Each structure stands twice: as structure tokens, then as C-alpha cells.
Amino acid sequence: MIAQGKTKKIWPHVDVENMVEIENKDDVTAGDGKKHDIIKDKGSFATQVTVQCFRLLEREGVKTHFRDCNLAEQNNVFVARQCKMIPIEVVVRRFAEGSYLKRYPDTKKGERFETPPVEFFLKDDRLHDPLIVYQGCDMWYSYSASEIFHGGEPEDRRNILFGADFFQDVRLCRKIIARMQQTARLVFLILEKAWETQRHTLIDLKIEFGFDCGTGELLVADTIDNDSWRLRRGGKDGKEMSKQAYRDGEPLETVRNNYFEVAVSSLSFME
């Protein structure tokens, strides 16, 4: 095994160099792993949604690490290009929800953004995935989840990170950041439109990027599944269909039914 996270395992492809098999597990977690349960078939639901999302993005011209799958043989596994992952979660929002309201308390809950903002978070459970803001010269500032963000420098100068921790070529740091921001917003708009056809509303979305281990190309990577967004049936105030329902304490049976419904609905993406 190459790596194992809270919800997936990554295996080397048996035949092709720089390819991997990504296996989604039935685990569901929240609170940086403090809350943890097993939901039967969640891994297969996650794989189904991920495959449909990546196929749709590829059709629309977005480059991803997805390459192939055989859901009839392994319904919780797909094949992808092996990537050196960037330890940053990129979040795009259509509506003000969740941690955004803590950082911007003057923002009304549910406020709609005409242009979806894009935020970067350091992928680190120990630090509770802090917001990071690029300040130029290969320098980032990190903000705790409880800090109100007013722009500029944080009070604690120890909260400084450097792009060399994230990127292979720091000389291209600004260009890579701009490309990640542009691509993330495009991914959101494509998936938002796809879900609108299913009468669902995409509230926000988290994606990750990596550099192809063979070519060095920047790709949308990891997975995009029901753990990656807030998704509501109908309008923005409709029933929560994503992992947020699990965070909110909904019964596991309800959460499983939501995951199943989302997986089935995603089959219409390529029609």
C-alpha cells in the first residue's frame, strides 16, 4: 500500500508505472477524525460519484488524475495517475455557510455570492485545517478557525508558511496558485450546473490538486464525492444530502440513504 487515509487506500497499479488504484473505504468521519462510523457500501457510493464527477470534468476540458474503472468488478476502486499531492484543500462557495461565517461574522448565513470565492486551507488535522492566505514572495499566513479574517497579517508572526512546503517549483508559485483558483471555480460551476439538472443545490465544494508523478502536470486529484461538498435537495434551504448531515448528528441509516440517493443521481451527469 502506498498510503492510507481516513476514508481511502492507495495501491500501486500492478501493470502500469505512475498509475495507482484508489480504494474508497466504508468509513465516515467528522471533527478531524474524532467522530467515526462505518456505513455499509459507502465506499462504492463514493467511487460511483467520484467517477461520474471526473468523467464530467474531463468531458468539459478539466484535467484530472482519473483514468479508468470497472465498477462491475470492483465497485469501490478506480484507476488514476499517481500524483504528488499538494497538502491544500481548495474550497469554493456559492453560499455563506460553515466556517466562513466564523471568519466573516458580518456575513448573513445563506448569503449568495455572485462570483464564488475560493479559499485555501492547509490539510493538517492537528492544526484543524487552518485558512492560509498567499502574501507573495512564496509566503503564506495561516489563520486559526476562530480568528476573524480582516486581511493583512495575523498577529502571531509564527503563523507563516512557505510555498516550498507545497510546490515543486516555487518560482511558479504565483502561477500555480492562480491556476488552482481558476480551475477550482470552473470545477464548481460545472458540478453546480450538473446538480441543478437533478434539482439539487450545490452550496460549497472542496477539491484537491496534485502534480502528476510522471509528467509534473497539475491535475485535479483525490476524490470528489458526497464528503466533498454541502449538497441540498431543492433550494439552498432544502434537505442536506451530504456528509454535513452526519456532522449534524442525523441517524446513520438516514446518512446512508442520502449517500445512496446522491450516487444514483450522479449517474445522470453524462447523459
C-alpha positions in Angstrom: 0.0 0.0 0.0 1.3 3.5 -0.9 -0.9 5.4 1.5 -4.0 5.2 3.7 -6.2 8.0 4.9 -9.4 8.1 6.9 -11.6 7.1 4.0 -9.4 5.6 1.3 -6.4 3.4 0.5 -4.0 3.9 -2.4 -2.3 0.9 -4.1 0.3 0.8 -6.9 -1.1 -0.3 -10.2 0.1 -3.9 -10.9 1.0 -3.2 -14.6 1.5 0.5 -15.3 4.1 2.8 -13.9 2.9 6.0 -12.3 -0.6 4.7 -12.0 -2.5 3.8 -8.8 -5.7 2.2 -7.7 -7.7 4.2 -5.2 -9.9 2.2 -2.9 -12.7 4.0 -1.1 -13.5 2.6 2.4 -16.8 2.5 4.2 -15.6 4.8 6.9 -17.2 8.1 7.6 -15.5 10.7 9.9 -16.0 14.2 11.2 -14.2 16.6 13.5 -10.8 15.7 12.2 -11.5 12.0 12.8 -12.8 12.3 16.3 -16.2 11.1 15.1 -16.0 7.8 13.2 -18.5 5.3 11.9 -18.8 2.6 9.2 -21.6 2.9 6.7 -22.2 -0.2 4.6 -21.4 0.4 0.9 -20.2 4.0 1.4 -17.0 3.1 -0.4 -18.9 2.0 -3.5 -21.2 5.1 -3.3 -18.1 7.4 -3.1 -16.5 5.7 -6.0 -19.6 6.0 -8.2 -19.9 9.7 -7.5 -16.2 10.3 -8.0 -16.1 8.5 -11.3 -19.1 10.4 -12.6 -17.7 13.8 -11.4 -14.2 13.2 -13.0 -15.7 11.9 -16.3 -17.9 15.0 -16.5 -14.9 17.3 -15.7 -12.8 15.6 -18.3 -15.5 16.0 -20.9 -15.6 19.7 -20.1 -11.9 20.1 -20.5 -10.7 19.9 -16.9 -7.6 17.8 -16.5 -7.9 15.2 -13.6 -5.9 12.2 -12.5 -8.8 9.8 -13.3 -8.1 7.2 -15.9 -10.3 4.2 -15.7 -12.6 2.0 -13.6 -14.5 -1.3 -13.7 -17.4 -0.9 -11.3 -18.8 -4.2 -12.2 -15.6 -6.0 -10.9 -14.5 -3.6 -8.1 -17.3 -1.1 -7.2 -15.1 0.8 -4.7 -11.9 1.2 -6.7 -10.8 3.4 -9.6 -7.6 3.8 -11.5 -5.8 7.2 -11.6 -2.5 8.8 -12.4 -0.2 8.8 -9.3 0.3 12.3 -8.0 2.4 14.2 -5.6 -0.4 15.7 -3.7 -0.4 19.4 -2.6 -1.4 19.5 1.1 -4.0 22.1 0.5 -7.8 21.9 0.4 -9.4 24.3 -2.0 -12.9 25.4 -1.1 -15.3 27.2 -3.4 -18.6 28.6 -2.1 -21.8 29.7 -3.7 -23.5 30.4 -0.3 -22.1 31.6 3.0 -22.1 28.6 5.4 -20.0 26.8 8.0 -16.6 28.2 8.9 -16.9 31.1 6.5 -19.5 32.7 8.9 -17.0 32.4 11.8 -14.3 34.3 9.9 -16.7 36.9 8.5 -19.4 37.3 11.2 -20.9 40.3 9.4 -22.0 38.0 6.6 -25.5 36.7 6.7 -25.9 32.9 6.7 -27.0 31.7 3.3 -25.9 34.8 1.5 -25.4 34.0 -2.1 -22.1 35.0 -3.8 -22.4 36.1 -7.4 -18.8 35.1 -8.0 -17.9 32.1 -5.9 -15.0 32.9 -3.6 -12.1 30.5 -3.5 -10.2 29.8 -0.2 -7.2 27.7 0.6 -6.8 25.5 3.8 -3.7 23.7 5.0 -4.5 20.0 5.1 -3.5 19.3 8.7 -5.8 17.7 11.2 -3.5 18.6 14.1 -4.0 22.3 13.3 -7.7 21.8 12.3 -7.1 22.7 8.7 -6.4 26.4 9.1 -7.1 29.0 6.5 -4.0 30.1 4.6 -3.6 33.3 2.6 -0.9 33.9 0.0 1.0 37.1 0.6 3.5 36.9 -2.2 7.3 36.2 -2.2 6.5 32.5 -1.6 4.9 33.3 1.8 1.6 32.3 3.3 -0.1 33.4 6.5 -2.3 30.9 8.4 -5.3 31.7 10.5 -7.0 29.6 13.1 -10.6 28.6 12.6 -11.7 31.0 15.4 -9.8 34.1 14.0 -11.9 36.8 12.3 -10.2 37.4 9.0 -9.7 41.1 8.2 -7.0 40.7 5.6 -3.4 41.6 6.1 -1.0 39.9 8.5 -2.0 37.7 11.5 -1.0 39.0 14.9 1.1 35.9 15.6 4.1 36.1 13.2 4.8 32.4 13.9 1.9 31.5 11.6 4.0 31.9 8.5 4.3 29.1 5.9 6.4 28.9 2.8 5.4 27.7 -0.7 8.4 25.4 -0.8 6.4 23.1 1.6 3.7 22.7 -1.1 5.1 23.2 -4.6 7.9 21.6 -6.6 9.0 24.8 -8.2 8.5 27.8 -6.0 9.4 30.1 -8.9 6.0 29.2 -10.4 4.2 29.6 -7.0 2.0 32.6 -8.0 1.1 31.0 -11.4 0.2 27.6 -9.8 -2.0 29.4 -7.2 -3.8 31.3 -9.9 -4.4 28.2 -11.9 -5.7 26.3 -8.9 -8.1 29.1 -8.1 -9.3 29.4 -11.7 -9.7 25.6 -12.1 -11.4 25.2 -8.7 -14.0 27.8 -9.6 -14.6 26.2 -13.0 -15.0 22.7 -11.4 -17.6 24.2 -9.0 -19.6 25.8 -11.9 -19.6 22.6 -13.9 -20.8 20.5 -10.9 -23.2 23.1 -9.8 -24.9 23.0 -13.2 -24.9 19.2 -13.2 -26.7 19.2 -9.8 -29.1 21.8 -10.9 -30.4 19.4 -13.6 -31.1 17.0 -10.7 -32.9 19.7 -8.7 -30.2 19.8 -6.1 -28.3 22.9 -4.9 -24.5 22.8 -4.5 -23.7 25.0 -1.5 -19.9 24.7 -1.5 -17.2 22.3 -2.7 -13.8 21.1 -1.6 -11.2 19.7 -4.0 -7.5 18.9 -4.0 -4.7 19.1 -6.6 -1.6 17.1 -7.3 1.4 17.0 -9.6 1.4 14.0 -12.0 4.4 11.9 -10.9 5.3 11.1 -14.5 4.7 14.4 -16.2 4.7 17.0 -13.5 1.4 18.4 -14.7 -1.0 20.0 -12.3 -4.2 17.8 -12.0 -7.4 17.8 -10.0 -6.9 14.7 -7.9 -8.0 12.7 -4.9 -11.8 12.1 -4.9 -14.9 14.2 -5.4 -17.8 12.5 -3.6 -20.5 13.2 -1.1 -17.9 14.0 1.6 -16.6 16.9 -0.6 -19.5 19.3 -0.6 -22.7 20.6 1.0 -25.5 19.5 -1.3 -29.2 20.1 -0.7 -32.3 18.7 -2.3 -34.2 21.5 -3.9 -33.0 25.0 -2.9 -30.4 26.3 -0.5 -32.6 25.6 2.5 -33.6 22.1 1.4 -32.7 18.8 2.9 -29.0 18.2 3.5 -27.8 15.3 1.4 -24.1 15.4 2.1 -21.7 14.4 4.9 -22.9 17.5 6.7 -26.0 15.5 7.7 -23.6 13.1 9.5 -21.8 16.1 11.2 -25.2 17.4 12.3 -26.0 14.1 14.0 -28.5 12.5 11.6 -29.1 8.7 12.1 -26.6 6.5 10.2 -29.5 5.0 8.2 -30.6 8.4 7.0 -27.0 9.3 6.1 -26.6 6.0 4.2 -29.8 6.7 2.3 -28.5 10.1 1.4 -25.3 8.7 0.1 -27.2 6.1 -2.0 -29.5 8.7 -3.5 -26.6 11.0 -4.4 -24.8 8.1 -6.1 -27.8 7.2 -8.1 -28.4 10.8 -9.1 -24.8 11.3 -10.3 -25.4 8.6 -13.0 -27.3 11.3 -15.0 -24.2 13.5 -15.2 -23.1 12.0 -18.5 -26.5 11.8 -20.2 
